[in-house]
Amino acid sequence: MSQTFDIAIIGGGIVGLATAMALTQKYPKQSIIVLEAENRLAAHQTGNNSGVIHSGIYYKPGSLKAKNCVEGRTAMYEFCAQHGITHENCGKLIVATEQEELPRLDSLYERGIANGLTGLKKLRAEEIKDYEPHATGIAAIFVPQTGIVDYIGVTNAYAKIVKERDGEIWTGARVIGFQNRGSEFVLSTPKGEVVCRNLINCAGLYSDRVARMCGVNPVVRIIPFRGEYYELVPEKHHLVKNLIYPVPDPRFPFLGVHFTRMVKGGVEAGPNAVLAFKREGYKMGDISLRDLSEFLTFRGFWIMGFKYWQTAVGEFYRSLSKKAFVKALQRLLPELQEEDVHRSGAGVRAQALDPSGKLLDDFSIAEGQRMIHVLNAPSPAATASISIGKTIAEMASKNFSLD
């Protein structure tokens, strides 16, 4: 048995559901289905991130990340308020701890201004403690737009809206086969075949593989990076009021280990960025020979590896050594001790890598005939999800035969 739809969306994370929400609003007469591989929504990147509503200060002005993050952040606060989703606009500090970081801190401030952020404050060393009494640095920026939220709750709210608009959502429906029959596509899943006229790929960790299955060369390859977290013991929650971030290394699209007060209580420390040996490699021992072979045979991986092997070794060491992890955290919070934290969860970031060995720093969305493939949508995609969903809906208006 098969069912036919106007649009099928592969991936039930926050971007896939935001896209479905935007399309059901823009095209209420179109039949839409979301296919999620796991038995629940938001099972991977969406449900395992640090729950931060990002401001947009980090991203190159004019980039997709900058545009969608700034617009999406405002939309996220409004959506959460309207739907009763737990969130807080608490602000954060970006702290420089070394002289060489000061020019980069200034550049972040200028980027924030260029991206339309208001109320940014440059802080001297002695002013840091006005915001975070236990943090230490030589300078900082206070970013008032940053907040915290429950992204699983957000995704479930998107899903509720999609269902109320007669959209369908299948969980446990991993796409395992694809046929192009000219005027329609046939997707094979464990729950049966789905026939669709148009296709949107929001498969996250599997987005490049899904694109290739659909006959599209994504050029890039998804490289999984595991981000591991520690959590502060309850007696030490007072050390962190809100969020404390380091100045990020501009060579990488990662923000460095930081402190995040969680919206449901508690304080997380992390994540690092360790190469995972499986697309869903949440533990060091998780290994997939297929996943390994896919990026070990990719030229860009070796170029990146030779260039940044020292950084990779350092990340692995910090992954294995609690002492090394805490030492990195002590740059921001000197009084933190090893016994003040315990290992918590982990997430896996789907990071696109191009053949030249460059980790893509911006969102990447490719189009094929009656197809749209979201090939790189790591952080701040959750923050930007409403805006990304609307962007994809606009692309669908031009690419798809929709009434």
N, C-alpha and C positions, 0 to 999 in steps of 0.2 A: 504494500500500500504506500502511496505517496501523497503528499499535500503540496499544493501550489500557492506561492506567495509572490507579491510584486517585488519585495526586497527581503533578502536574508542577511542578517548581520552575524558574523562569526565572532564570538567572544562576549562573555557576560561579565566583564569587568566594568569599571566606572565609565570608560570611554565608550564602550559598546552600548551600554544602557543610556548614556547621555545622547548618543547618536539616535538611538531608537526613540527617545523622548522628543528630540527635535523634529524627527521625521514624522512622527504621529501627530505632532501639532501642525506642521507645515502641509502635510498631505494626509488628511484624515480619512480619505477614501481608499488609500493604498493599504494593502494587506502586508504586514511586517512581522517577521519572526526573528528572534534572537536565539542563537544556538550556543550553549555553554557546555564545555567539555566536562566540567566537574559537576558534582551533585549539589552544589550551592553557588550562588553568585559571589563575585568579589573574592575568589579563593586564593588569588596569587598576589600580583603587585598591589592591587587596590586594598586588599585586606591585611597586608603585611608591611605597610609603610609606617612612617612616624606620625601620621595624622596631622600634618602641618598645612595650614592655608598659607601658601607662599605669597609674598608681596609683589614680586616681579623685579626686585632690585638686581638680581644676578645676570639678567639676560640681555644680550646685545640689542640695543634699540632698533626697532624695525623687524626683528626676527619673529618667527611664528611663536616662539616661547614667550617673548616679551608681550606681544599683542594679545595672545590668548590668555596668558597668566593674569595680566592686569584686568582685562575684561571679565575673565572667569572668576577672579577673586571677588570682585564686587557682586557678581551674580551668585556666587556660592554663599556669601553672607546673607544675601536676600532670600535665597532658596531655603537655607537652614532656618531663618527666622519665620518664614511663612509656613514651614512644615514641621516646626517643633523639634528640629534635630539639634542635639546637644553640640554647642560650639562656643567659642570665646575669642574675641578679638583682643588678644593680650599684649601684642608687640614682642619684639625680640631684640637682642644685642648681637652684633657682629664685632668680635673682639680681635684686635691685633696684639700679638704678644712679642713680636720681634720687629726691629727697625725696618728690615727688608719688606715687611708686609704693609708698611704705611702707604706707599704709592698705590698698592692694589686696593687698600681700603678707600683711598681717595677716588680711585676709578669706580668702585662700587657706588659711592655716593653720587658721582656724576651720572652713572647709569640710572640710578634710581630717579634722579631729577628728570633725566631725558625720558624715562618711562612714565612720567606723570605722578610719581609718588610725592606726597606732601607731608610735612611735619617731620621729615628726617632730621635727626640731631647728631652732630659730631660731638663726641665726648672726649674730654681729656682723661688721663689715667685716674685722677681722683674723683671724677664724676661717674665712673663706671659703677661704683658702689651705691650710688643713688638709685640705680635700677636693679642691680644684682649685687647685694652686699658681700657675697663670698667669692665673686669672680675677680680676676686680676688680669690686667693688660696695660699696654702703654697708650692705647687709644681705642675708640669704638664708635660704632654707629647704632643709634636706636632707631628701629624700623617699626613704626606704630601700626602698619597695615597687617602684619603677620598675625596669624591666629592658630587655633587648634580645633579639631573636629573629629567626628566619628565617620570615616569614609564608608564603612560597611553600611551604616545607617543611611548615608546619602544614597548609595547605590540601590539599596532596597526601596527607598522613596522614589527614585527614578523608575524602578521596575513596577512599582504600584501604579504610577501614572501611566506607564506604557500599557499595562493590563486594562486599566480603566478606559483607555482609548481603543480597546479591542486588539492591541498587539499581542502576539504570542511569545512566550519565553519557555524554551525547553532546556532543562538542565540534564546532565548525563548524556549529552548529545554531541560528543566529539565528532568533528567532520573527518572521516577516514577515507573518503573517496570523492572525486569530482569528475563530472562529464560536461562537456560543452556541446549542446545540441543545437547550436546556432541561435535560435531565438530565446533559448532558456538554458539554465544551468541545472544540473542535478547533483545534489550533495548527499552523500551516503553517511548515515549516522547509525549508532546502535538502536535508535528509536524508529528507524525507518528512513526512507528517502524524502528529501525536501527539494521540490522543484521551485526555482525562482527566476524571475526575469532579470533581476539586478542583484549585485553582491557587494557587501562591504566587509572587509577583513579588519577586525579589531582584536586579533588573536594574541597580541602581546608577545609573550615569550616564543610563540610559534608563528608570528606574523610572516617571517621570511619563508618558512616552510609552507605555509598555506598559500602564499603568493606563487611559489614555484609549482605547487600542486595545481593551481589554477592557470598555469601556462604563462605566468608573468615572471620575468627575470628581475628580482628585487635589487640586484647589484650588491646591496649591503648584506651582511650576515649578522644575525643576532648573537651576541656574546653574553652569556649570563654572568652577572656579578652578584655574589651573595653579600648582603649587608647584615652583619651580626650586631645584636644589641645586648647591652647589660642594663640592669634596672637597679636604681638606688634602693637600699633597704629603707623601710618606713621612717626609721629614726633620722635619716639623712635627707628626707624630702625638703627640709627647710633650706638646704644649701642652694636650691634653685627655685626662683620665684616664677619664671616663665620659660623663655628659651634663650640659650646661649650658644652661639655659633663661632667657629674660627673664621679667619679669612681663607677662602678656598684657594687651592692651587689652580691657576688658570689653564694648566695643561690638560686637566681632566674635567669631565662634566659631573663631578661629585663634589659634595659640600664639606667633606671632612667630618670626623666624629664630633658630635655636639650633644647638648643636653636639651631634652624636650619634656616639658610638663604635659602629661597626657590628659585628654579631656575627661576620661573616666576615672582619673586618679592615678597617682604615681608619677615617677620621673624616669624616662629612658635615657640611656647614654649610648651613642652610636649614630649611624652605622659605619662600619668600615666598608671596604670595597674589595672583596676577594674573588678572584676568578673561580667560578663554579664549574664542576665537571659534569653537570647535568642541567638541563633547562629548568628543572624544578629541584635544583640542588640546595636544599635548605640546610643540609649538614655536610661536613667535610667528607664523610664517607659515601655520599650520594654520587654515583658514577653511572653515566650512560655512554656505552661505546659508540652508539650512533651519534649522539650529540658531540662527543669528543672528536670523532672523525670529521664531522662537518666543519668544525672550526680549525682543526689541526691541518686540514687540507686547503684552508683558505689563505691565500697569499697575504692578505691584510693582517691576519693574526700574527704571522711571524715578523712582519715589519714592526708592528706594535710591540711584540715581545722583545725583540732585540733593542728597541729604543728605550723601553721602560722596565727592563727586567729587574733593576735594583728596587724600583718602587713595588713591583709585584712580590719580590722576596720579602720586603718589609711588611707588606700587608699580610702575607701568609704567617709571618712570625707573630705579628700582632694578633692574628686570629687564634693562634695556638697558645699564646702567652697572655694570661690575664694581667700580669705585671706590666707588660709592654702596652697593653690596651689602656690600663689605668694611667700609665705615664703620659700617654697622649692626652688623656682627659685632664690631667693635672696642669697642663699648660693654661687651661681656662679656669680650673678650680683647684688651686694648689693644696687645699686641706683635705681633698678626697683621698681615701685610703682603700687598699685592696678589699678589706673586709666590709667596705661601705657599699659594694655592688655585688650582684650575682648575675650569672648568665640568664638572658631572657630569650626571646624569639629571634627569628631571622626572616629576611625577605630576599627575593631574587629580582634584580633589576634587569629588564630586557634592554640591553644597550646595543644599538646598531653600530657596526664597524664597516668602513668602506675598504675597497681593495688597496688603497694607499696606506692603510694602517691608521687612519684617523677615526677616532671615536666621534660620531656625529653629535654636535653640540645643540642642534636644533631639532624640532619635530620634523618628521619626514612623512609625507603622504603622496603616494603614487596612484596614477589612474590608468586603467586599461579600458577596453571596450565593455561598457556596462559594469565596470568594477571600480572600486576604490580600495586601496590597501594602505592602512596606517602602519608604516614600517618602523617608525621610531617615535615613541610617545612615553618616555620615562618621566620622572619628576620634572616639571610641576604639572603633569597631565591631570592628576586628580583635582588639583586646584582649578585648572583650566578647563575641566571636562564640559561644563555647560557651553562655553565658547567654542571648544573643539567640535562638540556635537552640532552646533549651529553652522560652523564652517563646513563640516562634511555634508550637512543637509543642503547647503548652497552649491557645493560641488556636485551633489546628486541632481540638483535642478538642471545643471548644464549637461551632465554626462548621461543621465538615465532618461528613459522615455516615460516620464511621469505626467499624470493629468492633474 
